[in-house]
Amino acid sequence: MVLQSLNLCTILLFLAIASQVSQSLHFELHSGRTKCISEDIKSNSMTVGKYTVVNPNEAHPSPPSHKISIRVTSSYGNTYHHAEDVESGQFAFTTVEAGDYMACFTAVDHKPEVTLSIDFDWRTGVQSKSWSSVAKKSQVEVMEFDVKRLIETVNSIHEEMFYLREREEEMQNLNRATNSKMAWLGFLSLFVCLGVAGMQFVHLKTFFEKKKVI
């Protein structure tokens, strides 16, 4: 029992540390191509994102070829953010539906083809709250906000565990339903095979009787 408690504390500590890590991405996108990034988010969670096309020559404005279109949608097809021909932008919303949310980036079509470098920062839940912006210079206040941030992290982990448990129950129910349908299908197949075998037996018996073989 003590060992299980220690393992649980270790997992919670690991998740607490991992939840404070920035989920920044850097990827390349060719002209006219589309790349999508998905994130599994539970309902009633705050999520924020910030994206920027890296300027290949910072001394000059970005060329027209370095523009993108972005659309953020839920697994149900609802659009939460959409922008066309932009170099940078950001989005923030509270999720209504649980599931996979997808951010799709499309580079403008350009000849000759160029490669765009994109920086994308997507934060969800406790990560979306900028605690550093509200912390003061006083050491006591900094410690107070650190404690609040840890409390928010623990609450987020607690909610995430319940969310994962609900998803696990959904998958188990789906597996049970699938196994039940497969069992009924097996019985139906067996019944059909027995029926066909019986019909073949009757047919062969009648055939041999007519031929006076039996």
N, CA, C and O of each residue as an XYZ file, in Angstrom:
856
protein
N       0.837     -1.210      0.000
C       0.000      0.000      0.000
C       0.866      1.252      0.000
O       0.600      2.219     -0.714
N       1.946      1.202      0.850
C       2.861      2.355      0.906
C       3.571      2.527     -0.428
O       3.761      3.648     -0.899
N       3.968      1.390     -1.044
C       4.657      1.451     -2.332
C       3.759      2.044     -3.402
O       4.221      2.823     -4.236
N       2.462      1.678     -3.389
C       1.531      2.235     -4.365
C       1.379      3.728     -4.173
O       1.307      4.482     -5.143
N       1.329      4.167     -2.893
C       1.207      5.608     -2.616
C       2.429      6.354     -3.109
O       2.317      7.444     -3.670
N       3.630      5.749     -2.894
C       4.852      6.388     -3.366
C       4.870      6.473     -4.886
O       5.285      7.485     -5.451
N       4.416      5.403     -5.551
C       4.373      5.423     -7.017
C       3.403      6.482     -7.513
O       3.690      7.178     -8.487
N       2.239      6.614     -6.846
C       1.262      7.626     -7.236
C       1.826      9.020     -7.051
O       1.642      9.885     -7.907
N       2.516      9.247     -5.935
C       3.129     10.566     -5.702
C       4.179     10.865     -6.757
O       4.294     11.996     -7.229
N       4.960      9.827     -7.131
C       5.987     10.019     -8.161
C       5.364     10.410     -9.491
O       5.856     11.299    -10.187
N       4.251      9.719     -9.838
C       3.575     10.031    -11.101
C       3.020     11.449    -11.076
O       3.159     12.192    -12.048
N       2.384     11.826     -9.952
C       1.815     13.178     -9.839
C       2.909     14.235     -9.921
O       2.725     15.273    -10.556
N       4.049     13.974     -9.279
C       5.158     14.926     -9.340
C       5.675     15.060    -10.755
O       5.957     16.167    -11.213
N       5.804     13.927    -11.461
C       6.265     13.967    -12.853
C       5.295     14.751    -13.726
O       5.710     15.560    -14.557
N       3.980     14.503    -13.529
C       2.982     15.236    -14.317
C       2.997     16.715    -13.983
O       2.828     17.557    -14.865
N       3.199     17.033    -12.715
C       3.243     18.445    -12.319
C       4.405     19.164    -12.985
O       4.276     20.308    -13.422
N       5.567     18.464    -13.060
C       6.720     19.076    -13.730
C       6.478     19.165    -15.219
O       6.796     20.178    -15.843
N       5.910     18.098    -15.804
C       5.685     18.082    -17.252
C       4.668     19.117    -17.669
O       4.761     19.670    -18.765
N       3.676     19.394    -16.797
C       2.624     20.342    -17.167
C       3.134     21.764    -17.219
O       2.466     22.635    -17.777
N       4.335     22.032    -16.637
C       4.880     23.372    -16.646
C       5.805     23.596    -17.839
O       6.304     24.703    -18.037
N       6.036     22.553    -18.633
C       6.919     22.671    -19.791
C       6.170     23.302    -20.953
O       5.029     22.937    -21.236
N       6.803     24.234    -21.613
C       6.173     24.899    -22.754
C       6.036     23.948    -23.921
O       6.980     23.232    -24.255
N       4.875     23.933    -24.545
C       4.626     23.074    -25.697
C       4.860     23.872    -26.982
O       3.937     24.107    -27.762
N       6.108     24.280    -27.180
C       6.471     25.050    -28.357
C       6.924     24.110    -29.466
O       7.658     23.150    -29.233
N       6.472     24.408    -30.665
C       6.822     23.596    -31.825
C       7.469     24.479    -32.883
O       7.142     25.657    -33.029
N       8.380     23.883    -33.602
C       9.005     24.557    -34.746
C       8.999     23.557    -35.899
O       9.571     22.472    -35.790
N       8.355     23.925    -36.994
C       8.265     23.008    -38.125
C       8.354     23.783    -39.431
O       8.212     25.005    -39.458
N       8.588     23.054    -40.506
C       8.717     23.647    -41.835
C       7.513     23.289    -42.685
O       6.925     22.218    -42.535
N       7.150     24.204    -43.586
C       5.979     24.014    -44.441
C       6.295     24.547    -45.830
O       6.731     25.687    -45.984
N       6.070     23.709    -46.842
C       6.344     24.094    -48.225
C       5.151     24.847    -48.823
O       4.015     24.697    -48.373
N       5.431     25.646    -49.831
C       4.389     26.445    -50.493
C       3.263     25.559    -50.996
O       3.501     24.521    -51.613
N       2.031     25.982    -50.725
C       0.860     25.253    -51.185
C       0.538     24.002    -50.399
O      -0.438     23.318    -50.707
N       1.327     23.689    -49.399
C       1.094     22.479    -48.613
C       0.351     22.810    -47.315
O       0.281     23.967    -46.899
N      -0.199     21.768    -46.688
C      -0.940     21.915    -45.436
C      -0.377     20.942    -44.412
O      -0.076     19.791    -44.730
N      -0.242     21.413    -43.192
C       0.198     20.564    -42.090
C      -0.720     20.814    -40.896
O      -1.006     21.959    -40.545
N      -1.181     19.714    -40.272
C      -2.119     19.807    -39.152
C      -1.476     19.264    -37.882
O      -0.714     18.298    -37.911
N      -1.800     19.906    -36.778
C      -1.328     19.501    -35.457
C      -2.550     19.329    -34.567
O      -3.392     20.224    -34.483
N      -2.650     18.186    -33.906
C      -3.815     17.904    -33.077
C      -3.439     17.896    -31.601
O      -2.295     17.635    -31.231
N      -4.429     18.188    -30.773
C      -4.256     18.196    -29.326
C      -5.537     17.665    -28.692
O      -6.631     18.145    -28.987
N      -5.391     16.674    -27.821
C      -6.549     16.110    -27.109
C      -6.835     16.983    -25.897
O      -6.019     17.064    -24.979
N      -8.003     17.641    -25.893
C      -8.350     18.603    -24.842
C      -9.695     18.221    -24.245
O     -10.628     17.878    -24.972
N      -9.793     18.279    -22.928
C     -11.071     18.006    -22.280
C     -11.945     19.253    -22.330
O     -11.456     20.348    -22.607
N     -13.235     19.087    -22.063
C     -14.175     20.201    -22.147
C     -13.941     21.191    -21.009
O     -13.379     20.848    -19.969
N     -14.388     22.431    -21.232
C     -14.275     23.521    -20.248
C     -12.825     23.800    -19.870
O     -12.521     24.111    -18.718
N     -11.936     23.687    -20.851
C     -10.522     23.993    -20.627
C     -10.135     25.218    -21.453
O     -10.565     25.388    -22.593
N      -9.314     26.059    -20.842
C      -8.795     27.229    -21.540
C      -7.608     26.807    -22.389
O      -6.713     26.107    -21.914
N      -7.601     27.237    -23.658
C      -6.485     26.923    -24.546
C      -6.094     28.172    -25.324
O      -6.955     28.906    -25.809
N      -4.799     28.406    -25.438
C      -4.285     29.569    -26.154
C      -3.190     29.113    -27.109
O      -2.476     28.149    -26.834
N      -3.067     29.801    -28.214
C      -2.047     29.474    -29.195
C      -1.472     30.727    -29.831
O      -2.163     31.734    -29.986
N      -0.221     30.654    -30.190
C       0.460     31.767    -30.840
C       1.352     31.199    -31.936
O       2.107     30.255    -31.705
N       1.262     31.783    -33.139
C       2.018     31.266    -34.276
C       2.688     32.416    -35.017
O       2.155     33.524    -35.083
N       3.860     32.136    -35.571
C       4.635     33.159    -36.278
C       5.411     32.493    -37.408
O       6.021     31.440    -37.222
N       5.380     33.118    -38.575
C       6.226     32.689    -39.690
C       7.571     33.391    -39.548
O       7.635     34.619    -39.510
N       8.633     32.616    -39.471
C       9.968     33.184    -39.261
C      10.394     33.945    -40.506
O      10.354     33.417    -41.618
N      10.798     35.182    -40.306
C      11.272     36.015    -41.410
C      12.687     35.589    -41.791
O      13.583     35.639    -40.948
N      12.916     35.168    -43.044
C      14.260     34.720    -43.427
C      15.291     35.841    -43.427
O      16.492     35.588    -43.335
N      14.821     37.076    -43.529
C      15.724     38.229    -43.525
C      15.124     39.284    -42.605
O      14.276     40.074    -43.020
N      15.572     39.289    -41.357
C      14.979     40.184    -40.368
C      15.218     41.655    -40.682
O      14.518     42.522    -40.159
N      16.185     41.938    -41.520
C      16.465     43.339    -41.866
C      15.418     43.912    -42.814
O      15.349     45.128    -42.991
N      14.608     43.062    -43.421
C      13.595     43.503    -44.378
C      12.249     42.877    -44.008
O      12.204     41.879    -43.289
N      11.156     43.463    -44.497
C       9.832     42.877    -44.246
C       9.728     41.487    -44.871
O      10.436     41.159    -45.823
N       8.841     40.692    -44.319
C       8.656     39.336    -44.842
C       8.143     39.388    -46.277
O       7.280     40.210    -46.584
N       8.649     38.535    -47.159
C       8.175     38.512    -48.551
C       6.737     37.995    -48.624
O       6.270     37.339    -47.692
N       6.033     38.282    -49.718
C       4.637     37.812    -49.851
C       4.498     36.295    -49.806
O       3.431     35.775    -49.480
N       5.564     35.595    -50.129
C       5.491     34.128    -50.122
C       5.425     33.563    -48.713
O       5.056     32.403    -48.527
N       5.783     34.380    -47.707
C       5.826     33.898    -46.329
C       4.554     34.287    -45.584
O       4.587     35.017    -44.594
N       3.445     33.784    -46.082
C       2.152     33.985    -45.429
C       1.433     32.638    -45.348
O       1.635     31.749    -46.175
N       0.604     32.525    -44.343
C      -0.108     31.257    -44.119
C      -1.575     31.522    -43.828
O      -1.979     32.638    -43.500
N      -2.354     30.464    -43.958
C      -3.738     30.452    -43.494
C      -3.840     29.391    -42.418
O      -3.200     28.344    -42.510
N      -4.644     29.656    -41.393
C      -4.768     28.727    -40.276
C      -6.235     28.559    -39.912
O      -7.015     29.511    -39.950
N      -6.592     27.341    -39.562
C      -7.949     27.047    -39.095
C      -7.848     26.062    -37.928
O      -7.209     25.015    -38.031
N      -8.493     26.424    -36.819
C      -8.530     25.573    -35.631
C      -9.950     25.035    -35.491
O     -10.905     25.803    -35.374
N     -10.081     23.705    -35.504
C     -11.400     23.077    -35.449
C     -11.424     21.984    -34.381
O     -10.388     21.462    -33.970
N     -12.639     21.657    -33.948
C     -12.825     20.560    -33.000
C     -13.064     19.273    -33.773
O     -13.171     19.279    -34.999
N     -13.145     18.166    -33.035
C     -13.384     16.874    -33.682
C     -14.782     16.800    -34.278
O     -15.068     15.913    -35.083
N     -15.669     17.737    -33.882
C     -17.023     17.781    -34.435
C     -17.131     18.713    -35.635
O     -18.218     18.891    -36.185
N     -16.006     19.314    -36.047
C     -15.996     20.170    -37.228
C     -16.284     21.628    -36.955
O     -16.368     22.417    -37.896
N     -16.439     22.017    -35.695
C     -16.695     23.421    -35.372
C     -15.399     24.223    -35.428
O     -14.370     23.785    -34.913
N     -15.450     25.398    -36.054
C     -14.269     26.255    -36.214
C     -14.182     27.240    -35.060
O     -15.147     27.945    -34.764
N     -13.014     27.288    -34.404
C     -12.809     28.194    -33.275
C     -11.854     29.336    -33.624
O     -11.800     30.343    -32.918
N     -11.105     29.179    -34.708
C     -10.204     30.253    -35.137
C      -9.913     30.069    -36.617
O      -9.701     28.951    -37.088
N      -9.904     31.189    -37.349
C      -9.622     31.133    -38.780
C      -8.974     32.441    -39.205
O      -9.466     33.520    -38.875
N      -7.878     32.347    -39.931
C      -7.182     33.527    -40.435
C      -6.596     33.199    -41.804
O      -6.154     32.078    -42.053
N      -6.601     34.199    -42.688
C      -6.113     34.015    -44.055
C      -4.959     34.974    -44.343
O      -5.004     36.148    -43.977
N      -3.924     34.451    -45.008
C      -2.791     35.250    -45.495
C      -2.208     36.139    -44.391
O      -2.176     37.364    -44.515
N      -1.752     35.505    -43.318
C      -1.166     36.233    -42.197
C       0.256     35.740    -41.964
O       0.623     34.634    -42.361
N       1.046     36.588    -41.311
C       2.399     36.211    -40.940
C       2.480     35.711    -39.505
O       3.362     34.927    -39.155
N       1.542     36.180    -38.676
C       1.517     35.759    -37.275
C       0.118     35.983    -36.727
O      -0.717     36.637    -37.352
N      -0.115     35.440    -35.574
C      -1.420     35.615    -34.947
C      -1.518     34.784    -33.691
O      -0.569     34.100    -33.307
N      -2.672     34.848    -33.055
C      -2.896     34.069    -31.845
C      -4.384     33.791    -31.680
O      -5.222     34.461    -32.283
N      -4.698     32.810    -30.869
C      -6.097     32.478    -30.597
C      -6.210     32.052    -29.138
O      -5.244     31.599    -28.524
N      -7.404     32.210    -28.608
C      -7.692     31.801    -27.232
C      -9.189     31.528    -27.130
O     -10.007     32.335    -27.571
N      -9.534     30.397    -26.551
C     -10.941     30.066    -26.361
C     -11.063     28.985    -25.287
O     -10.096     28.298    -24.957
N     -12.262     28.857    -24.759
C     -12.575     27.811    -23.788
C     -13.317     26.696    -24.508
O     -14.342     26.939    -25.144
N     -12.816     25.499    -24.411
C     -13.401     24.379    -25.141
C     -14.781     24.028    -24.593
O     -15.026     24.071    -23.387
N     -15.660     23.685    -25.504
C     -17.006     23.243    -25.142
C     -17.124     21.729    -25.290
O     -17.841     21.069    -24.539
N     -16.407     21.197    -26.272
C     -16.460     19.765    -26.569
C     -15.125     19.120    -26.203
O     -14.060     19.704    -26.405
N     -15.202     17.930    -25.673
C     -13.992     17.168    -25.381
C     -13.588     16.373    -26.612
O     -14.442     15.895    -27.359
N     -12.292     16.234    -26.820
C     -11.813     15.469    -27.969
C     -10.578     16.091    -28.582
O      -9.920     16.930    -27.966
N     -10.268     15.675    -29.802
C      -9.092     16.154    -30.521
C      -9.405     17.480    -31.215
O     -10.335     17.569    -32.018
N      -8.624     18.497    -30.898
C      -8.699     19.785    -31.587
C      -7.522     19.875    -32.549
O      -6.404     19.483    -32.215
N      -7.781     20.392    -33.737
C      -6.769     20.371    -34.790
C      -6.508     21.772    -35.319
O      -7.436     22.510    -35.650
N      -5.237     22.124    -35.393
C      -4.802     23.385    -35.987
C      -4.109     23.066    -37.307
O      -3.062     22.419    -37.322
N      -4.694     23.521    -38.416
C      -4.169     23.232    -39.754
C      -3.575     24.503    -40.363
O      -4.251     25.527    -40.468
N      -2.309     24.423    -40.762
C      -1.598     25.540    -41.381
C      -1.451     25.253    -42.873
O      -1.069     24.151    -43.267
N      -1.756     26.250    -43.695
C      -1.613     26.135    -45.144
C      -0.772     27.294    -45.657
O      -1.115     28.456    -45.435
N       0.322     26.989    -46.338
C       1.170     28.032    -46.903
C       0.605     28.482    -48.248
O       0.051     27.679    -48.998
N       0.749     29.776    -48.544
C       0.242     30.288    -49.816
C       1.009     29.636    -50.960
O       2.191     29.315    -50.838
N       0.315     29.452    -52.061
C       0.939     28.834    -53.233
C       1.892     29.835    -53.881
O       1.510     30.974    -54.153
N       3.113     29.417    -54.124
C       4.117     30.331    -54.676
C       5.054     29.554    -55.590
O       5.447     28.427    -55.288
N       5.405     30.175    -56.713
C       6.354     29.615    -57.661
C       7.519     30.573    -57.810
O       7.293     31.752    -58.083
N       8.752     30.124    -57.644
C       9.146     28.761    -57.268
C       8.778     28.452    -55.819
O       8.523     29.352    -55.019
N       8.758     27.170    -55.505
C       8.370     26.742    -54.167
C       9.395     27.178    -53.142
O      10.602     27.081    -53.365
N       8.892     27.665    -52.000
C       9.763     28.068    -50.896
C       9.370     27.267    -49.648
O       8.284     26.691    -49.577
N      10.267     27.248    -48.686
C      10.031     26.543    -47.427
C       9.884     27.548    -46.303
O      10.773     28.370    -46.079
N       8.767     27.487    -45.594
C       8.490     28.389    -44.489
C       8.829     27.706    -43.173
O       8.566     26.519    -42.987
N       9.415     28.471    -42.270
C       9.665     28.003    -40.905
C       8.647     28.658    -39.984
O       8.506     29.881    -39.972
N       7.940     27.839    -39.214
C       6.844     28.339    -38.381
C       7.098     27.969    -36.928
O       7.417     26.826    -36.603
N       6.948     28.971    -36.061
C       6.989     28.753    -34.617
C       5.555     28.729    -34.101
O       4.775     29.642    -34.370
N       5.213     27.675    -33.355
C       3.849     27.510    -32.872
C       3.883     27.111    -31.402
O       4.512     26.121    -31.029
N       3.204     27.890    -30.579
C       3.135     27.627    -29.141
C       1.673     27.412    -28.774
O       0.851     28.320    -28.892
N       1.359     26.196    -28.328
C      -0.039     25.838    -27.997
C      -0.071     25.357    -26.557
O       0.572     24.366    -26.211
N      -0.821     26.062    -25.719
C      -0.901     25.733    -24.301
C      -2.350     25.479    -23.911
O      -3.268     26.116    -24.428
N      -2.540     24.542    -22.994
C      -3.884     24.159    -22.574
C      -3.936     24.022    -21.064
O      -2.966     23.608    -20.429
N      -5.085     24.378    -20.497
C      -5.286     24.224    -19.059
C      -4.411     25.166    -18.267
O      -4.364     26.365    -18.542
N      -3.709     24.619    -17.272
C      -2.885     25.456    -16.407
C      -1.740     26.087    -17.184
O      -1.242     27.144    -16.796
N      -1.312     25.456    -18.280
C      -0.226     26.011    -19.085
C      -0.634     27.308    -19.762
O       0.217     28.141    -20.074
N      -1.948     27.489    -19.996
C      -2.408     28.667    -20.729
C      -2.416     29.920    -19.873
O      -2.584     31.025    -20.390
N      -2.235     29.757    -18.554
C      -2.248     30.911    -17.659
C      -0.846     31.462    -17.497
O       0.067     30.736    -17.105
N      -0.673     32.719    -17.792
C       0.635     33.363    -17.713
C       0.853     33.847    -16.291
O       0.597     35.011    -15.982
N       1.326     32.960    -15.424
C       1.529     33.323    -14.025
C       2.658     34.347    -13.856
O       2.628     35.162    -12.934
N       3.643     34.300    -14.740
C       4.767     35.227    -14.583
C       4.337     36.676    -14.756
O       4.979     37.577    -14.216
N       3.262     36.917    -15.498
C       2.813     38.288    -15.733
C       2.118     38.887    -14.529
O       1.978     40.107    -14.443
N       1.674     38.045    -13.587
C       0.987     38.580    -12.412
C       1.861     38.526    -11.166
O       1.487     39.092    -10.139
N       2.991     37.876    -11.223
C       3.874     37.808    -10.071
C       4.561     39.150     -9.845
O       4.911     39.840    -10.802
N       4.754     39.520     -8.578
C       5.386     40.783     -8.222
C       6.868     40.558     -7.921
O       7.364     39.432     -7.950
N       7.552     41.653     -7.633
C       8.973     41.566     -7.349
C       9.233     41.053     -5.939
O      10.301     40.505     -5.665
N       8.256     41.228     -5.036
C       8.441     40.777     -3.666
C       8.605     39.257     -3.630
O       7.864     38.527     -4.288
N       9.582     38.792     -2.855
C       9.847     37.370     -2.768
C       8.662     36.614     -2.169
O       8.351     35.499     -2.589
N       8.003     37.229     -1.184
C       6.839     36.591     -0.565
C       5.715     36.421     -1.581
O       5.071     35.374     -1.640
N       5.489     37.460     -2.375
C       4.434     37.384     -3.377
C       4.791     36.386     -4.470
O       3.916     35.699     -4.999
N       6.069     36.306     -4.807
C       6.495     35.323     -5.802
C       6.224     33.910     -5.291
O       5.747     33.055     -6.036
N       6.531     33.670     -4.017
C       6.265     32.364     -3.430
C       4.766     32.080     -3.386
O       4.335     30.948     -3.606
N       3.980     33.112     -3.102
C       2.528     32.941     -3.056
C       1.989     32.527     -4.420
O       1.162     31.621     -4.521
N       2.459     33.191     -5.457
C       1.999     32.849     -6.797
C       2.530     31.492     -7.243
O       1.864     30.787     -8.000
N       3.732     31.116     -6.778
C       4.230     29.774     -7.086
C       3.339     28.709     -6.463
O       3.042     27.689     -7.085
N       2.911     28.962     -5.207
C       2.007     28.016     -4.540
C       0.685     27.930     -5.294
O       0.151     26.838     -5.486
N       0.148     29.089     -5.727
C      -1.101     29.088     -6.482
C      -0.942     28.334     -7.800
O      -1.843     27.614     -8.230
N       0.211     28.510     -8.431
C       0.455     27.811     -9.688
C       0.510     26.305     -9.473
O      -0.012     25.540    -10.284
N       1.150     25.870     -8.364
C       1.204     24.447     -8.061
C      -0.181     23.893     -7.761
O      -0.508     22.775     -8.157
N      -1.006     24.689     -7.051
C      -2.375     24.256     -6.767
C      -3.155     24.094     -8.061
O      -3.884     23.120     -8.247
N      -2.990     25.072     -8.957
C      -3.649     24.964    -10.259
C      -3.156     23.732    -11.022
O      -3.935     23.059    -11.697
N      -1.866     23.445    -10.910
C      -1.310     22.280    -11.597
C      -1.887     20.984    -11.043
O      -2.262     20.088    -11.799
N      -1.957     20.890     -9.703
C      -2.521     19.694     -9.073
C      -3.983     19.529     -9.463
O      -4.420     18.422     -9.777
N      -4.752     20.635     -9.445
C      -6.167     20.559     -9.845
C      -6.302     20.122    -11.296
O      -7.186     19.337    -11.642
N      -5.408     20.645    -12.149
C      -5.443     20.253    -13.556
C      -5.133     18.771    -13.721
O      -5.777     18.090    -14.519
N      -4.146     18.262    -12.972
C      -3.814     16.838    -13.033
C      -4.980     16.006    -12.529
O      -5.300     14.966    -13.105
N      -5.622     16.464    -11.446
C      -6.775     15.750    -10.896
C      -7.892     15.660    -11.930
O      -8.475     14.595    -12.132
N      -8.186     16.784    -12.583
C      -9.227     16.782    -13.607
C      -8.825     15.916    -14.796
O      -9.660     15.227    -15.381
N      -7.540     15.955    -15.148
C      -7.062     15.147    -16.277
C      -7.187     13.659    -15.983
O      -7.501     12.872    -16.876
N      -6.939     13.267    -14.722
C      -7.060     11.864    -14.350
C      -8.510     11.398    -14.462
O      -8.774     10.298    -14.949
N      -9.461     12.241    -14.008
C     -10.870     11.895    -14.149
C     -11.266     11.822    -15.614
O     -12.037     10.951    -16.018
N     -10.724     12.756    -16.414
C     -11.029     12.756    -17.843
C     -10.509     11.484    -18.514
O     -11.209     10.877    -19.325
N      -9.280     11.080    -18.176
C      -8.719      9.859    -18.747
C      -9.494      8.631    -18.284
O      -9.659      7.670    -19.036
N      -9.975      8.671    -17.024
C     -10.781      7.556    -16.535
C     -12.093      7.452    -17.306
O     -12.546      6.353    -17.626
N     -12.706      8.612    -17.604
C     -13.940      8.597    -18.388
C     -13.687      8.067    -19.791
O     -14.485      7.293    -20.320
N     -12.567      8.488    -20.399
C     -12.234      7.988    -21.740
C     -11.982      6.475    -21.707
O     -12.356      5.756    -22.633
N     -11.338      6.000    -20.620
C     -11.088      4.570    -20.496
C     -12.395      3.797    -20.385
O     -12.548      2.732    -20.983
N     -13.356      4.350    -19.600
C     -14.658      3.692    -19.479
C     -15.388      3.667    -20.817
O     -16.044      2.681    -21.154
N     -15.271      4.763    -21.584
C     -15.890      4.785    -22.906
C     -15.290      3.720    -23.809
O     -16.016      3.041    -24.536
N     -13.976      3.569    -23.771
C     -13.332      2.557    -24.598
C     -13.718      1.149    -24.149
O     -13.910      0.263    -24.982
N     -13.834      0.938    -22.832
C     -14.245     -0.374    -22.337
C     -15.670     -0.698    -22.769
O     -15.962     -1.823    -23.175
N     -16.561      0.301    -22.680
C     -17.941      0.081    -23.128
C     -17.992     -0.225    -24.625
O     -18.767     -1.068    -25.077
N     -17.148      0.479    -25.380
C     -17.092      0.214    -26.819
C     -16.583     -1.197    -27.097
O     -17.096     -1.883    -27.981
N     -15.573     -1.628    -26.342
C     -15.047     -2.984    -26.521
C     -16.092     -4.034    -26.156
O     -16.233     -5.044    -26.846
N     -16.829     -3.790    -25.061
C     -17.877     -4.739    -24.678
C     -18.951     -4.825    -25.755
O     -19.397     -5.914    -26.118
N     -19.366     -3.648    -26.267
C     -20.394     -3.653    -27.310
C     -19.905     -4.374    -28.560
O     -20.657     -5.122    -29.185
N     -18.633     -4.146    -28.924
C     -18.076     -4.815    -30.103
C     -17.994     -6.321    -29.901
O     -18.332     -7.094    -30.797
N     -17.538     -6.739    -28.702
C     -17.457     -8.178    -28.423
C     -18.838     -8.819    -28.442
O     -19.002     -9.939    -28.928
N     -19.841     -8.101    -27.908
C     -21.202     -8.639    -27.912
C     -21.717     -8.808    -29.338
O     -22.328     -9.825    -29.666
N     -21.466     -7.805    -30.188
C     -21.908     -7.901    -31.581
C     -21.178     -9.029    -32.308
O     -21.778     -9.747    -33.108
N     -19.875     -9.184    -32.028
C     -19.126    -10.255    -32.667
C     -19.636    -11.623    -32.219
O     -19.674    -12.565    -33.010
N     -20.033    -11.729    -30.933
C     -20.577    -13.003    -30.453
C     -21.891    -13.333    -31.154
O     -22.109    -14.470    -31.572
N     -22.771    -12.331    -31.282
C     -24.033    -12.554    -31.991
C     -23.783    -12.905    -33.454
O     -24.465    -13.756    -34.026
N     -22.794    -12.237    -34.052
C     -22.459    -12.545    -35.434
C     -21.938    -13.972    -35.572
O     -22.241    -14.654    -36.551
N     -21.143    -14.429    -34.579
C     -20.649    -15.792    -34.606
C     -21.782    -16.817    -34.505
O     -21.801    -17.816    -35.224
N     -22.741    -16.542    -33.578
C     -23.891    -17.445    -33.459
C     -24.727    -17.456    -34.736
O     -25.211    -18.504    -35.165
N     -24.892    -16.270    -35.341
C     -25.656    -16.200    -36.580
C     -24.957    -16.969    -37.696
O     -25.604    -17.686    -38.459
N     -23.639    -16.822    -37.791
C     -22.877    -17.552    -38.811
C     -22.985    -19.057    -38.594
O     -23.141    -19.824    -39.544
N     -22.896    -19.473    -37.307
C     -23.023    -20.896    -37.003
C     -24.407    -21.417    -37.384
O     -24.537    -22.505    -37.944
N     -25.441    -20.629    -37.075
C     -26.809    -21.025    -37.418
C     -26.979    -21.132    -38.932
O     -27.601    -22.074    -39.424
N     -26.427    -20.170    -39.667
C     -26.526    -20.211    -41.130
C     -25.797    -21.425    -41.680
O     -26.301    -22.099    -42.578
N     -24.604    -21.710    -41.143
C     -23.840    -22.870    -41.627
C     -24.587    -24.177    -41.350
O     -24.637    -25.066    -42.201
N     -25.173    -24.284    -40.136
C     -25.947    -25.483    -39.828
C     -27.166    -25.600    -40.726
O     -27.518    -26.694    -41.167
N     -27.808    -24.479    -40.996
C     -28.968    -24.504    -41.881
C     -28.606    -24.929    -43.283
O     -29.298    -25.743    -43.896
N     -27.498    -24.366    -43.798
C     -27.055    -24.744    -45.147
C     -26.665    -26.213    -45.193
O     -26.981    -26.917    -46.152
N     -25.969    -26.677    -44.142
C     -25.580    -28.088    -44.098
C     -26.810    -28.987    -44.067
O     -26.837    -30.017    -44.740
N     -27.839    -28.607    -43.285
C     -29.067    -29.387    -43.236
C     -29.769    -29.424    -44.573
O     -30.268    -30.471    -44.987
N     -29.814    -28.274    -45.262
C     -30.449    -28.236    -46.580
C     -29.685    -29.098    -47.577
O     -30.296    -29.788    -48.393
N     -28.352    -29.067    -47.518
C     -27.557    -29.900    -48.411
C     -27.786    -31.389    -48.126
O     -27.866    -32.199    -49.050
N     -27.890    -31.741    -46.830
C     -28.140    -33.136    -46.471
C     -29.486    -33.605    -47.010
O     -29.583    -34.696    -47.571
N     -30.538    -32.778    -46.841
C     -31.860    -33.141    -47.336
C     -31.854    -33.262    -48.849
O     -32.445    -34.179    -49.419
N     -31.160    -32.297    -49.504
C     -31.096    -32.317    -50.963
C     -30.391    -33.571    -51.465
O     -30.866    -34.220    -52.396
N     -29.247    -33.917    -50.846
C     -28.503    -35.102    -51.273
C     -29.292    -36.384    -50.986
O     -29.284    -37.320    -51.786
N     -29.963    -36.412    -49.848
C     -30.762    -37.592    -49.526
C     -31.872    -37.795    -50.546
O     -32.112    -38.911    -51.007
N     -32.557    -36.685    -50.898
C     -33.625    -36.772    -51.901
C     -33.060    -37.197    -53.256
O     -33.671    -37.996    -53.967
N     -31.883    -36.656    -53.612
C     -31.260    -36.983    -54.892
C     -30.918    -38.475    -54.971
O     -31.215    -39.134    -55.967
N     -30.292    -38.998    -53.913
C     -29.916    -40.412    -53.919
C     -31.134    -41.344    -53.873
O     -31.105    -42.432    -54.448
N     -32.204    -40.916    -53.191
C     -33.429    -41.704    -53.163
C     -34.050    -41.786    -54.552
O     -34.535    -42.839    -54.965
N     -34.029    -40.641    -55.283
C     -34.568    -40.670    -56.642
C     -33.721    -41.561    -57.537
O     -34.241    -42.245    -58.418
N     -32.407    -41.547    -57.305
C     -31.524    -42.383    -58.106
C     -31.502    -43.831    -57.603
O     -30.833    -44.693    -58.172
N     -32.251    -44.074    -56.523
C     -32.346    -45.390    -55.893
C     -30.985    -45.910    -55.464
O     -30.688    -47.104    -55.518
N     -30.164    -44.937    -55.030
C     -28.854    -45.347    -54.484
C     -29.021    -45.803    -53.047
O     -28.345    -46.724    -52.589
N     -29.923    -45.150    -52.348
C     -30.211    -45.564    -50.969
C     -31.693    -45.816    -50.809
O     -32.145    -46.174    -49.722
